[in-house]
Amino acid sequence: ILDPSELPIGTIRPLSERLCITRLDEDRMVVFSRYCPHEGADLAAGYLRDKCIVCPWHNLPFDLGNGSSSCKSLSQLTVVDYIRSEGKNAWKTVDVYEHQSKNQL
């Protein structure tokens, strides 16, 4: 179980064999597909830029708001958006964008 306070802002961590997590700011975390839909690069080795996860192999950014990229021929990432709820350590799901491909969920 992950304590959100232990996830520094801007850090990407593998959450499971198929998912990663990042914290975008004090009040927003995003869980997303661990593998790039292009050639299966491990996005846990990627980096964040302008609220996008950037593939470590081809530098293709995926929007963590909806999982899309500028390459329309690729599947989108599955993205689950969480925001801080009423309590300091309470979080709730805001949006779920689920797009599956052979390399994703």
C-alpha positions as CSV (number, residue, x, y, z in Angstrom):
1,I,0.0,0.0,0.0
2,L,1.4,3.4,-1.0
3,D,1.3,6.3,1.3
4,P,0.8,9.4,-1.0
5,S,3.0,11.5,1.3
6,E,5.9,9.2,0.5
7,L,5.6,9.9,-3.2
8,P,7.5,13.1,-4.1
9,I,6.0,15.4,-6.6
10,G,7.3,14.6,-10.1
11,T,8.4,11.1,-9.2
12,I,7.3,8.0,-11.3
13,R,7.2,4.7,-9.5
14,P,6.2,1.2,-10.7
15,L,3.0,0.3,-8.8
16,S,2.7,-3.3,-10.2
17,E,3.7,-5.3,-13.2
18,R,1.3,-3.4,-15.3
19,L,0.9,0.1,-13.7
20,C,2.9,3.1,-12.6
21,I,2.0,6.0,-10.4
22,T,3.1,9.6,-10.3
23,R,2.3,12.6,-8.2
24,L,1.7,15.7,-10.3
25,D,1.2,18.2,-7.4
26,E,0.1,18.3,-3.7
27,D,-3.4,17.3,-4.6
28,R,-3.2,15.1,-7.7
29,M,-1.9,11.6,-8.4
30,V,-2.2,9.6,-11.6
31,V,-2.0,5.9,-12.1
32,F,-1.2,4.9,-15.7
33,S,-0.3,2.0,-17.9
34,R,3.3,0.9,-17.4
35,Y,4.1,0.1,-21.0
36,C,4.2,2.3,-24.0
37,P,1.7,1.2,-26.7
38,H,4.3,1.8,-29.4
39,E,7.0,-0.8,-28.7
40,G,6.4,-1.7,-25.0
41,A,9.0,0.6,-23.3
42,D,8.8,0.6,-19.6
43,L,7.3,4.0,-18.7
44,A,8.6,3.6,-15.1
45,A,11.9,4.7,-16.8
46,G,10.3,7.7,-18.4
47,Y,10.1,11.2,-17.1
48,L,7.4,13.9,-16.7
49,R,7.2,17.0,-18.8
50,D,4.2,19.4,-18.8
51,K,1.9,16.9,-17.1
52,C,2.9,14.2,-19.7
53,I,4.7,11.0,-19.2
54,V,7.5,10.8,-21.8
55,C,8.5,7.4,-23.3
56,P,12.2,6.7,-22.5
57,W,12.8,5.1,-25.9
58,H,11.3,7.5,-28.4
59,N,10.6,10.6,-26.3
60,L,6.9,10.5,-27.2
61,P,4.8,12.3,-24.6
62,F,1.4,10.9,-23.4
63,D,-1.0,13.3,-21.8
64,L,-1.7,12.2,-18.2
65,G,-5.1,13.9,-18.4
66,N,-6.5,11.4,-20.9
67,G,-3.7,9.1,-22.0
68,S,-3.4,10.5,-25.6
69,S,-0.3,11.2,-27.6
70,S,0.3,13.3,-30.7
71,C,0.6,10.0,-32.7
72,K,-3.0,9.2,-33.5
73,S,-2.2,5.7,-34.8
74,L,-1.2,4.6,-31.2
75,S,-3.5,3.4,-28.5
76,Q,-3.9,5.7,-25.6
77,L,-2.7,4.8,-22.1
78,T,-5.0,3.8,-19.4
79,V,-5.1,6.6,-16.9
80,V,-6.8,6.9,-13.5
81,D,-6.8,10.4,-12.0
82,Y,-6.9,10.9,-8.2
83,I,-7.3,14.1,-6.3
84,R,-7.1,14.8,-2.6
85,S,-10.4,14.5,-0.9
86,E,-11.6,16.1,2.3
87,G,-9.1,14.4,4.6
88,K,-5.4,15.0,4.4
89,N,-4.7,11.4,3.3
90,A,-8.0,10.7,1.6
91,W,-8.0,10.4,-2.2
92,K,-10.8,9.9,-4.7
93,T,-11.0,8.9,-8.3
94,V,-11.8,11.8,-10.6
95,D,-11.6,10.2,-14.1
96,V,-10.7,6.9,-15.6
97,Y,-9.6,6.7,-19.2
98,E,-9.2,3.1,-20.1
99,H,-7.7,2.1,-23.4
100,Q,-6.3,-1.4,-23.8
101,S,-3.7,-2.7,-26.2
102,K,-1.6,-5.8,-26.1
103,N,1.0,-4.1,-23.9
104,Q,-1.4,-2.6,-21.5
105,L,-3.9,-3.8,-18.9
